[in-house]
Amino acid sequence: MDMGTFVSYQGRPAVRFTRRYDHPAERLWTAITDPDELSQWFPSKAVMEPRVGGSIEFSGDPNMPLSTGTILVYEPPARLAYSWGGTELHFELEPAGPGERGCVLTLINVLEAADEAARNAAGWSVCLGELDKLTARSAGIVPARSWRDYYDAYIAAGLPSGARIPSAG
């Protein structure tokens, strides 16, 4: 199970995920920025103005109201960050190590409060599993696990918990 970790990001609580893909960064950039591809793995429909200071609109998630955010970093095909409610999402794409093909994706979800860690990490684990399917990550597709399975695993691993869980969890 590809698990995220609880970290501090610029003094704020966050969960961090790292995944390796046998695709160039440009392929993953499309998956994290193109609304059609994003809708296949991201928890909400998201449409963005592709520039620093541009807006991003989130809709279609039954657990969240329509919301907007601001693009904080836009450096294709390497870095993207934006606000989403009181949280931030940071995506970084780097070439794989020397002699390896592909790229490494790092996703950091900066949280409003530490008690969101297990809940959000479980959600991102499910979403990243869907991203893996979309891009056919060559490391092999792990059978889908439920949000609850991930959540229980994160609690067992000691991630802070206690945030409200939407009814559809």
Backbone as JSON Lines, residues from 0, in Angstrom:
{"i":0,"aa":"M","n":[0.86,-1.18,0.0],"ca":[0.0,0.0,0.0],"c":[0.9,1.23,0.0]}
{"i":1,"aa":"D","n":[0.77,2.08,-1.01],"ca":[1.52,3.35,-1.05],"c":[0.91,4.3,-0.04]}
{"i":2,"aa":"M","n":[1.62,4.51,1.05],"ca":[1.07,5.35,2.12],"c":[1.72,6.73,2.09]}
{"i":3,"aa":"G","n":[0.94,7.72,2.46],"ca":[1.45,9.06,2.64],"c":[2.05,9.19,4.03]}
{"i":4,"aa":"T","n":[2.74,10.29,4.26],"ca":[3.34,10.53,5.56],"c":[2.85,11.87,6.09]}
{"i":5,"aa":"F","n":[2.82,11.98,7.41],"ca":[2.45,13.22,8.08],"c":[3.72,14.04,8.24]}
{"i":6,"aa":"V","n":[3.71,15.28,7.75],"ca":[4.9,16.13,7.78],"c":[4.51,17.55,8.19]}
{"i":7,"aa":"S","n":[5.51,18.34,8.43],"ca":[5.31,19.78,8.62],"c":[5.78,20.44,7.33]}
{"i":8,"aa":"Y","n":[4.96,21.32,6.79],"ca":[5.29,22.03,5.56],"c":[5.2,23.52,5.86]}
{"i":9,"aa":"Q","n":[6.32,24.17,5.86],"ca":[6.39,25.59,6.17],"c":[5.66,25.9,7.48]}
{"i":10,"aa":"G","n":[5.86,25.01,8.46],"ca":[5.3,25.2,9.79],"c":[3.85,24.79,9.93]}
{"i":11,"aa":"R","n":[3.25,24.23,8.88],"ca":[1.85,23.79,8.92],"c":[1.77,22.28,8.78]}
{"i":12,"aa":"P","n":[0.74,21.65,9.37],"ca":[0.59,20.21,9.21],"c":[0.24,19.87,7.77]}
{"i":13,"aa":"A","n":[0.74,18.73,7.31],"ca":[0.51,18.33,5.92],"c":[0.65,16.82,5.79]}
{"i":14,"aa":"V","n":[0.11,16.28,4.71],"ca":[0.38,14.9,4.32],"c":[1.1,14.93,2.98]}
{"i":15,"aa":"R","n":[2.07,14.04,2.85],"ca":[2.94,14.03,1.67],"c":[2.94,12.65,1.04]}
{"i":16,"aa":"F","n":[2.83,12.63,-0.29],"ca":[2.86,11.4,-1.06],"c":[3.93,11.51,-2.14]}
{"i":17,"aa":"T","n":[4.6,10.42,-2.43],"ca":[5.58,10.38,-3.51],"c":[5.29,9.13,-4.34]}
{"i":18,"aa":"R","n":[5.19,9.32,-5.65],"ca":[4.95,8.21,-6.56],"c":[5.89,8.33,-7.75]}
{"i":19,"aa":"R","n":[6.41,7.19,-8.23],"ca":[7.25,7.16,-9.42],"c":[6.42,6.64,-10.58]}
{"i":20,"aa":"Y","n":[6.59,7.28,-11.74],"ca":[5.86,6.9,-12.96],"c":[6.85,6.71,-14.1]}
{"i":21,"aa":"D","n":[6.55,5.77,-14.98],"ca":[7.39,5.54,-16.16],"c":[6.96,6.42,-17.32]}
{"i":22,"aa":"H","n":[6.57,7.61,-17.03],"ca":[6.15,8.59,-18.02],"c":[6.95,9.86,-17.81]}
{"i":23,"aa":"P","n":[7.14,10.63,-18.87],"ca":[7.79,11.93,-18.68],"c":[6.89,12.86,-17.87]}
{"i":24,"aa":"A","n":[7.49,13.87,-17.29],"ca":[6.75,14.83,-16.47],"c":[5.59,15.45,-17.24]}
{"i":25,"aa":"E","n":[5.76,15.66,-18.53],"ca":[4.69,16.27,-19.34],"c":[3.41,15.44,-19.3]}
{"i":26,"aa":"R","n":[3.54,14.11,-19.27],"ca":[2.35,13.24,-19.21],"c":[1.61,13.43,-17.89]}
{"i":27,"aa":"L","n":[2.36,13.47,-16.8],"ca":[1.72,13.66,-15.49],"c":[1.19,15.07,-15.35]}
{"i":28,"aa":"W","n":[1.89,16.04,-15.95],"ca":[1.41,17.43,-15.91],"c":[0.01,17.51,-16.53]}
{"i":29,"aa":"T","n":[-0.18,16.84,-17.66],"ca":[-1.5,16.81,-18.29],"c":[-2.53,16.19,-17.34]}
{"i":30,"aa":"A","n":[-2.17,15.12,-16.67],"ca":[-3.09,14.45,-15.75],"c":[-3.5,15.33,-14.57]}
{"i":31,"aa":"I","n":[-2.61,16.24,-14.16],"ca":[-2.94,17.09,-13.0],"c":[-3.49,18.47,-13.39]}
{"i":32,"aa":"T","n":[-3.51,18.78,-14.69],"ca":[-3.99,20.11,-15.09],"c":[-5.14,20.09,-16.09]}
{"i":33,"aa":"D","n":[-5.25,19.08,-16.91],"ca":[-6.32,19.02,-17.92],"c":[-7.63,18.63,-17.24]}
{"i":34,"aa":"P","n":[-8.67,19.46,-17.37],"ca":[-9.94,19.16,-16.68],"c":[-10.51,17.78,-17.0]}
{"i":35,"aa":"D","n":[-10.38,17.32,-18.24],"ca":[-10.92,16.0,-18.6],"c":[-10.17,14.88,-17.9]}
{"i":36,"aa":"E","n":[-8.86,14.98,-17.84],"ca":[-8.07,13.95,-17.16],"c":[-8.22,14.07,-15.65]}
{"i":37,"aa":"L","n":[-8.2,15.28,-15.15],"ca":[-8.33,15.53,-13.72],"c":[-9.62,14.93,-13.18]}
{"i":38,"aa":"S","n":[-10.68,15.04,-13.96],"ca":[-11.98,14.53,-13.51],"c":[-12.0,13.01,-13.35]}
{"i":39,"aa":"Q","n":[-11.0,12.33,-13.9],"ca":[-10.95,10.87,-13.8],"c":[-10.3,10.38,-12.52]}
{"i":40,"aa":"W","n":[-9.6,11.29,-11.79],"ca":[-8.96,10.81,-10.56],"c":[-9.08,11.79,-9.39]}
{"i":41,"aa":"F","n":[-9.32,13.04,-9.64],"ca":[-9.38,14.06,-8.61],"c":[-10.76,14.03,-7.95]}
{"i":42,"aa":"P","n":[-10.89,14.39,-6.66],"ca":[-12.19,14.26,-5.99],"c":[-13.27,15.23,-6.45]}
{"i":43,"aa":"S","n":[-12.9,16.3,-7.13],"ca":[-13.87,17.28,-7.63],"c":[-13.53,17.58,-9.09]}
{"i":44,"aa":"K","n":[-14.52,18.09,-9.79],"ca":[-14.23,18.65,-11.1],"c":[-13.48,19.95,-10.82]}
{"i":45,"aa":"A","n":[-12.4,20.19,-11.53],"ca":[-11.6,21.4,-11.3],"c":[-11.27,22.05,-12.64]}
{"i":46,"aa":"V","n":[-11.52,23.33,-12.72],"ca":[-11.19,24.11,-13.9],"c":[-10.37,25.3,-13.43]}
{"i":47,"aa":"M","n":[-9.19,25.49,-14.06],"ca":[-8.29,26.54,-13.59],"c":[-7.87,27.5,-14.68]}
{"i":48,"aa":"E","n":[-7.55,28.71,-14.25],"ca":[-6.88,29.69,-15.11],"c":[-5.39,29.41,-14.94]}
{"i":49,"aa":"P","n":[-4.72,28.92,-15.97],"ca":[-3.34,28.44,-15.83],"c":[-2.29,29.56,-15.72]}
{"i":50,"aa":"R","n":[-2.28,30.2,-14.56],"ca":[-1.28,31.24,-14.3],"c":[-1.28,31.54,-12.8]}
{"i":51,"aa":"V","n":[-0.16,32.01,-12.3],"ca":[-0.09,32.42,-10.9],"c":[-1.1,33.53,-10.67]}
{"i":52,"aa":"G","n":[-1.9,33.4,-9.63],"ca":[-2.95,34.36,-9.35],"c":[-4.28,34.02,-10.0]}
{"i":53,"aa":"G","n":[-4.27,33.05,-10.92],"ca":[-5.5,32.63,-11.58],"c":[-6.41,31.9,-10.6]}
{"i":54,"aa":"S","n":[-7.65,31.77,-10.98],"ca":[-8.6,31.08,-10.1],"c":[-8.7,29.61,-10.5]}
{"i":55,"aa":"I","n":[-9.14,28.82,-9.54],"ca":[-9.46,27.42,-9.79],"c":[-10.81,27.18,-9.13]}
{"i":56,"aa":"E","n":[-11.72,26.54,-9.87],"ca":[-13.07,26.28,-9.36],"c":[-13.27,24.79,-9.2]}
{"i":57,"aa":"F","n":[-13.79,24.41,-8.04],"ca":[-14.04,23.01,-7.7],"c":[-15.54,22.78,-7.62]}
{"i":58,"aa":"S","n":[-16.02,21.74,-8.29],"ca":[-17.45,21.41,-8.25],"c":[-17.63,19.92,-8.43]}
{"i":59,"aa":"G","n":[-18.83,19.45,-8.17],"ca":[-19.16,18.07,-8.46],"c":[-18.87,17.07,-7.37]}
{"i":60,"aa":"D","n":[-18.3,17.49,-6.24],"ca":[-18.06,16.57,-5.12],"c":[-19.26,16.65,-4.2]}
{"i":61,"aa":"P","n":[-19.98,15.54,-4.0],"ca":[-21.18,15.58,-3.17],"c":[-20.89,15.92,-1.7]}
{"i":62,"aa":"N","n":[-19.63,15.8,-1.29],"ca":[-19.26,16.08,0.1],"c":[-18.78,17.51,0.31]}
{"i":63,"aa":"M","n":[-18.69,18.28,-0.76],"ca":[-18.17,19.65,-0.65],"c":[-19.01,20.59,-1.5]}
{"i":64,"aa":"P","n":[-19.21,21.8,-1.0],"ca":[-19.92,22.79,-1.82],"c":[-19.01,23.32,-2.93]}
{"i":65,"aa":"L","n":[-19.63,23.96,-3.91],"ca":[-18.86,24.65,-4.94],"c":[-17.87,25.57,-4.24]}
{"i":66,"aa":"S","n":[-16.62,25.56,-4.64],"ca":[-15.63,26.43,-4.01],"c":[-14.61,26.87,-5.05]}
{"i":67,"aa":"T","n":[-13.86,27.89,-4.69],"ca":[-12.81,28.39,-5.57],"c":[-11.52,28.51,-4.78]}
{"i":68,"aa":"G","n":[-10.43,28.56,-5.51],"ca":[-9.11,28.75,-4.93],"c":[-8.29,29.63,-5.85]}
{"i":69,"aa":"T","n":[-7.03,29.79,-5.48],"ca":[-6.11,30.62,-6.24],"c":[-4.87,29.82,-6.6]}
{"i":70,"aa":"I","n":[-4.42,29.97,-7.84],"ca":[-3.17,29.31,-8.27],"c":[-2.01,30.04,-7.59]}
{"i":71,"aa":"L","n":[-1.23,29.31,-6.82],"ca":[-0.1,29.88,-6.08],"c":[1.22,29.72,-6.84]}
{"i":72,"aa":"V","n":[1.37,28.6,-7.53],"ca":[2.57,28.31,-8.32],"c":[2.11,27.67,-9.62]}
{"i":73,"aa":"Y","n":[2.65,28.12,-10.75],"ca":[2.32,27.52,-12.03],"c":[3.59,27.53,-12.87]}
{"i":74,"aa":"E","n":[4.3,26.4,-12.88],"ca":[5.58,26.27,-13.6],"c":[5.57,24.96,-14.39]}
{"i":75,"aa":"P","n":[4.9,24.95,-15.56],"ca":[4.82,23.71,-16.34],"c":[6.19,23.24,-16.81]}
{"i":76,"aa":"P","n":[6.44,21.97,-16.86],"ca":[5.67,20.86,-16.33],"c":[6.23,20.38,-15.0]}
{"i":77,"aa":"A","n":[6.63,21.27,-14.12],"ca":[7.31,20.85,-12.91],"c":[6.58,21.14,-11.6]}
{"i":78,"aa":"R","n":[5.94,22.29,-11.48],"ca":[5.35,22.66,-10.19],"c":[3.99,23.34,-10.36]}
{"i":79,"aa":"L","n":[3.05,22.92,-9.52],"ca":[1.72,23.5,-9.48],"c":[1.28,23.52,-8.03]}
{"i":80,"aa":"A","n":[0.74,24.64,-7.57],"ca":[0.18,24.71,-6.22],"c":[-1.02,25.64,-6.26]}
{"i":81,"aa":"Y","n":[-2.02,25.3,-5.43],"ca":[-3.19,26.17,-5.33],"c":[-3.86,25.99,-3.99]}
{"i":82,"aa":"S","n":[-4.63,27.01,-3.63],"ca":[-5.42,26.93,-2.41],"c":[-6.73,26.23,-2.73]}
{"i":83,"aa":"W","n":[-7.28,25.57,-1.72],"ca":[-8.58,24.9,-1.84],"c":[-9.22,25.0,-0.47]}
{"i":84,"aa":"G","n":[-10.14,25.94,-0.31],"ca":[-10.68,26.22,1.01],"c":[-9.54,26.7,1.9]}
{"i":85,"aa":"G","n":[-9.42,26.12,3.08],"ca":[-8.34,26.49,3.98],"c":[-7.1,25.64,3.81]}
{"i":86,"aa":"T","n":[-7.08,24.79,2.76],"ca":[-5.93,23.93,2.53],"c":[-5.18,24.38,1.28]}
{"i":87,"aa":"E","n":[-4.05,23.75,1.04],"ca":[-3.28,23.97,-0.18],"c":[-2.88,22.61,-0.73]}
{"i":88,"aa":"L","n":[-2.79,22.53,-2.06],"ca":[-2.25,21.35,-2.73],"c":[-1.01,21.77,-3.49]}
{"i":89,"aa":"H","n":[0.07,21.03,-3.3],"ca":[1.33,21.29,-3.99],"c":[1.71,20.03,-4.76]}
{"i":90,"aa":"F","n":[1.92,20.17,-6.06],"ca":[2.36,19.07,-6.92],"c":[3.74,19.42,-7.45]}
{"i":91,"aa":"E","n":[4.65,18.47,-7.38],"ca":[5.99,18.68,-7.94],"c":[6.34,17.45,-8.77]}
{"i":92,"aa":"L","n":[6.83,17.69,-9.98],"ca":[7.26,16.62,-10.87],"c":[8.75,16.78,-11.14]}
{"i":93,"aa":"E","n":[9.49,15.71,-10.9],"ca":[10.94,15.72,-11.11],"c":[11.32,14.51,-11.96]}
{"i":94,"aa":"P","n":[12.4,14.63,-12.72],"ca":[12.86,13.45,-13.46],"c":[13.21,12.33,-12.48]}
{"i":95,"aa":"A","n":[13.01,11.09,-12.91],"ca":[13.44,9.94,-12.11],"c":[14.96,9.98,-11.97]}
{"i":96,"aa":"G","n":[15.49,9.15,-11.13],"ca":[16.93,9.15,-10.87],"c":[17.78,8.84,-12.09]}
{"i":97,"aa":"P","n":[19.08,9.02,-11.96],"ca":[19.99,8.75,-13.08],"c":[19.82,7.33,-13.61]}
{"i":98,"aa":"G","n":[19.75,7.22,-14.92],"ca":[19.6,5.92,-15.56],"c":[18.19,5.36,-15.52]}
{"i":99,"aa":"E","n":[17.24,6.11,-14.95],"ca":[15.86,5.65,-14.89],"c":[15.01,6.5,-15.81]}
{"i":100,"aa":"R","n":[13.93,5.88,-16.36],"ca":[13.01,6.69,-17.15],"c":[11.88,7.18,-16.27]}
{"i":101,"aa":"G","n":[11.19,8.17,-16.78],"ca":[10.0,8.61,-16.1],"c":[10.23,9.78,-15.16]}
{"i":102,"aa":"C","n":[9.29,9.91,-14.22],"ca":[9.35,11.03,-13.29],"c":[8.81,10.62,-11.93]}
{"i":103,"aa":"V","n":[9.04,11.5,-10.98],"ca":[8.54,11.31,-9.62],"c":[7.56,12.44,-9.32]}
{"i":104,"aa":"L","n":[6.37,12.06,-8.87],"ca":[5.34,13.01,-8.46],"c":[5.33,13.09,-6.95]}
{"i":105,"aa":"T","n":[5.41,14.3,-6.43],"ca":[5.22,14.54,-5.01],"c":[3.98,15.4,-4.86]}
{"i":106,"aa":"L","n":[3.06,14.95,-4.03],"ca":[1.84,15.7,-3.7],"c":[1.89,16.0,-2.21]}
{"i":107,"aa":"I","n":[1.74,17.27,-1.88],"ca":[1.65,17.69,-0.48],"c":[0.33,18.4,-0.29]}
{"i":108,"aa":"N","n":[-0.47,17.89,0.65],"ca":[-1.74,18.52,1.02],"c":[-1.5,19.23,2.36]}
{"i":109,"aa":"V","n":[-1.4,20.56,2.31],"ca":[-1.24,21.35,3.52],"c":[-2.62,21.47,4.16]}
{"i":110,"aa":"L","n":[-2.71,21.09,5.42],"ca":[-3.99,20.96,6.11],"c":[-4.35,22.21,6.92]}
{"i":111,"aa":"E","n":[-5.64,22.37,7.17],"ca":[-6.08,23.43,8.08],"c":[-5.73,23.06,9.52]}
{"i":112,"aa":"A","n":[-5.87,21.78,9.87],"ca":[-5.62,21.31,11.22],"c":[-5.02,19.91,11.16]}
{"i":113,"aa":"A","n":[-4.18,19.58,12.12],"ca":[-3.51,18.28,12.14],"c":[-4.49,17.11,12.17]}
{"i":114,"aa":"D","n":[-5.66,17.29,12.82],"ca":[-6.6,16.17,12.93],"c":[-7.22,15.76,11.6]}
{"i":115,"aa":"E","n":[-6.94,16.5,10.53],"ca":[-7.4,16.14,9.18],"c":[-6.48,15.14,8.49]}
{"i":116,"aa":"A","n":[-5.32,14.85,9.09],"ca":[-4.29,14.07,8.41],"c":[-4.76,12.7,7.96]}
{"i":117,"aa":"A","n":[-5.3,11.88,8.86],"ca":[-5.71,10.51,8.48],"c":[-6.83,10.56,7.45]}
{"i":118,"aa":"R","n":[-7.81,11.45,7.67],"ca":[-8.95,11.56,6.74],"c":[-8.48,11.94,5.34]}
{"i":119,"aa":"N","n":[-7.69,13.02,5.24],"ca":[-7.25,13.48,3.93],"c":[-6.27,12.51,3.28]}
{"i":120,"aa":"A","n":[-5.38,11.93,4.07],"ca":[-4.43,10.96,3.52],"c":[-5.17,9.78,2.9]}
{"i":121,"aa":"A","n":[-6.23,9.31,3.58],"ca":[-7.02,8.21,3.03],"c":[-7.66,8.61,1.71]}
{"i":122,"aa":"G","n":[-8.19,9.82,1.66],"ca":[-8.8,10.3,0.42],"c":[-7.79,10.4,-0.71]}
{"i":123,"aa":"W","n":[-6.62,10.96,-0.43],"ca":[-5.6,11.09,-1.48],"c":[-5.06,9.74,-1.9]}
{"i":124,"aa":"S","n":[-5.0,8.78,-0.99],"ca":[-4.56,7.43,-1.36],"c":[-5.5,6.83,-2.4]}
{"i":125,"aa":"V","n":[-6.82,7.0,-2.19],"ca":[-7.79,6.51,-3.16],"c":[-7.63,7.25,-4.49]}
{"i":126,"aa":"C","n":[-7.53,8.59,-4.41],"ca":[-7.39,9.39,-5.64],"c":[-6.12,9.04,-6.41]}
{"i":127,"aa":"L","n":[-5.01,8.9,-5.71],"ca":[-3.76,8.56,-6.39],"c":[-3.82,7.16,-6.99]}
{"i":128,"aa":"G","n":[-4.57,6.26,-6.39],"ca":[-4.8,4.95,-7.01],"c":[-5.51,5.1,-8.34]}
{"i":129,"aa":"E","n":[-6.46,6.03,-8.41],"ca":[-7.15,6.3,-9.67],"c":[-6.22,6.96,-10.68]}
{"i":130,"aa":"L","n":[-5.33,7.84,-10.21],"ca":[-4.33,8.44,-11.1],"c":[-3.41,7.34,-11.65]}
{"i":131,"aa":"D","n":[-3.03,6.41,-10.79],"ca":[-2.2,5.28,-11.24],"c":[-2.89,4.53,-12.37]}
{"i":132,"aa":"K","n":[-4.19,4.27,-12.22],"ca":[-4.95,3.57,-13.27],"c":[-4.98,4.39,-14.55]}
{"i":133,"aa":"L","n":[-5.23,5.69,-14.42],"ca":[-5.31,6.57,-15.59],"c":[-4.0,6.55,-16.38]}
{"i":134,"aa":"T","n":[-2.89,6.56,-15.69],"ca":[-1.6,6.63,-16.36],"c":[-0.96,5.25,-16.51]}
{"i":135,"aa":"A","n":[-1.63,4.21,-16.03],"ca":[-1.11,2.83,-16.08],"c":[0.31,2.78,-15.57]}
{"i":136,"aa":"R","n":[0.48,3.28,-14.37],"ca":[1.78,3.27,-13.71],"c":[2.4,1.88,-13.83]}
{"i":137,"aa":"S","n":[3.61,1.8,-14.34],"ca":[4.19,0.51,-14.69],"c":[4.54,-0.34,-13.49]}
{"i":138,"aa":"A","n":[4.61,0.23,-12.3],"ca":[4.93,-0.56,-11.12],"c":[3.82,-1.57,-10.83]}
{"i":139,"aa":"G","n":[2.74,-1.49,-11.57],"ca":[1.64,-2.43,-11.4],"c":[0.5,-1.75,-10.67]}
{"i":140,"aa":"I","n":[-0.68,-2.1,-11.07],"ca":[-1.86,-1.53,-10.45],"c":[-2.21,-2.38,-9.23]}
{"i":141,"aa":"V","n":[-2.22,-1.74,-8.09],"ca":[-2.59,-2.41,-6.85],"c":[-4.11,-2.48,-6.81]}
{"i":142,"aa":"P","n":[-4.67,-3.6,-6.4],"ca":[-6.13,-3.66,-6.32],"c":[-6.67,-2.49,-5.48]}
{"i":143,"aa":"A","n":[-7.8,-1.96,-5.91],"ca":[-8.38,-0.8,-5.24],"c":[-8.71,-1.13,-3.79]}
{"i":144,"aa":"R","n":[-8.37,-0.21,-2.9],"ca":[-8.73,-0.33,-1.5],"c":[-9.74,0.77,-1.21]}
{"i":145,"aa":"S","n":[-10.56,0.53,-0.25],"ca":[-11.57,1.51,0.09],"c":[-10.96,2.64,0.92]}
{"i":146,"aa":"W","n":[-11.68,3.75,0.93],"ca":[-11.27,4.87,1.77],"c":[-11.15,4.4,3.22]}
{"i":147,"aa":"R","n":[-12.1,3.62,3.7],"ca":[-12.09,3.15,5.09],"c":[-10.86,2.3,5.38]}
{"i":148,"aa":"D","n":[-10.46,1.43,4.44],"ca":[-9.25,0.62,4.64],"c":[-8.03,1.52,4.81]}
{"i":149,"aa":"Y","n":[-7.91,2.53,3.95],"ca":[-6.79,3.45,4.08],"c":[-6.87,4.23,5.39]}
{"i":150,"aa":"Y","n":[-8.05,4.73,5.72],"ca":[-8.23,5.51,6.94],"c":[-7.8,4.7,8.16]}
{"i":151,"aa":"D","n":[-8.26,3.46,8.24],"ca":[-7.88,2.6,9.36],"c":[-6.37,2.38,9.4]}
{"i":152,"aa":"A","n":[-5.76,2.21,8.23],"ca":[-4.31,2.02,8.17],"c":[-3.56,3.27,8.63]}
{"i":153,"aa":"Y","n":[-4.05,4.44,8.24],"ca":[-3.4,5.68,8.67],"c":[-3.55,5.89,10.17]}
{"i":154,"aa":"I","n":[-4.69,5.56,10.73],"ca":[-4.85,5.68,12.17],"c":[-3.9,4.71,12.88]}
{"i":155,"aa":"A","n":[-3.82,3.47,12.37],"ca":[-2.92,2.48,12.95],"c":[-1.46,2.94,12.87]}
{"i":156,"aa":"A","n":[-1.14,3.7,11.81],"ca":[0.23,4.21,11.64],"c":[0.49,5.45,12.5]}
{"i":157,"aa":"G","n":[-0.55,5.95,13.18],"ca":[-0.35,7.05,14.09],"c":[-0.6,8.43,13.53]}
{"i":158,"aa":"L","n":[-1.19,8.55,12.33],"ca":[-1.5,9.88,11.81],"c":[-2.6,10.51,12.66]}
{"i":159,"aa":"P","n":[-2.51,11.81,12.89],"ca":[-3.56,12.49,13.65],"c":[-4.93,12.3,12.97]}
{"i":160,"aa":"S","n":[-5.96,12.15,13.8],"ca":[-7.3,11.94,13.28],"c":[-8.29,12.67,14.16]}
{"i":161,"aa":"G","n":[-9.55,12.59,13.79],"ca":[-10.6,13.21,14.58],"c":[-11.41,14.24,13.81]}
{"i":162,"aa":"A","n":[-10.97,14.62,12.62],"ca":[-11.73,15.58,11.81],"c":[-13.05,14.96,11.37]}
{"i":163,"aa":"R","n":[-14.02,15.79,11.11],"ca":[-15.33,15.33,10.63],"c":[-15.15,14.53,9.35]}
{"i":164,"aa":"I","n":[-15.87,13.42,9.28],"ca":[-15.84,12.56,8.1],"c":[-17.16,12.7,7.38]}
{"i":165,"aa":"P","n":[-17.14,13.09,6.09],"ca":[-18.4,13.21,5.33],"c":[-19.14,11.88,5.32]}
{"i":166,"aa":"S","n":[-20.42,11.93,5.21],"ca":[-21.26,10.73,5.28],"c":[-20.95,9.73,4.19]}
{"i":167,"aa":"A","n":[-20.42,10.19,3.04],"ca":[-20.13,9.27,1.94],"c":[-18.8,8.55,2.13]}
{"i":168,"aa":"G","n":[-18.03,8.83,3.21],"ca":[-16.72,8.21,3.43],"c":[-16.79,6.76,3.53]}
